[in-house]
Amino acid sequence: MKREVKPTKSNRSAVGYCNPPEYTRFKKGQSGNPKGRPKGTLNMATVLERTLREKLIITENGKRKTVTKLEAAVSQLTDKAISGELSALQLLSKLVRSAEEREVQAPVPTSALDEIDQQVVLGIMKRFENSRKENPAKEVQAKKEGQPNETDTRAE
């Protein structure tokens, strides 16, 4: 194994592997990319997403139809796969497989969360029923007058 030699005054100015000349090194407190990525520049994923969401007007069975570019591309790929083009068939099967895998990998709610939600809903229902039992006269009177009361849940 190679020993690391700590820089001393005598070999500090040595230039070589992992030791660039001092005048080319970054100054203390200065970034190597001071301006950074300009604001407003888009990454590839954003450009691709925007492009695939653009609308097209196509004619299908004699009728004009507006679809996204993504839908049109998938439709053409499916048509080529049906006509027997092997590369289109392979690509389509890969797309279907990846779409199915994403469906399977979707987060499944845990049963503990469901139980907690059920307890919260039951607590709210009990409070609602108790408030109705305590104030049945107010509820009937408010319905006669057409005024909502605090137990009335209708949005008006």
Order of alpha helices (4+ residues) and beta strands (2+ residues): alpha-beta-beta-alpha-alpha-alpha-alpha
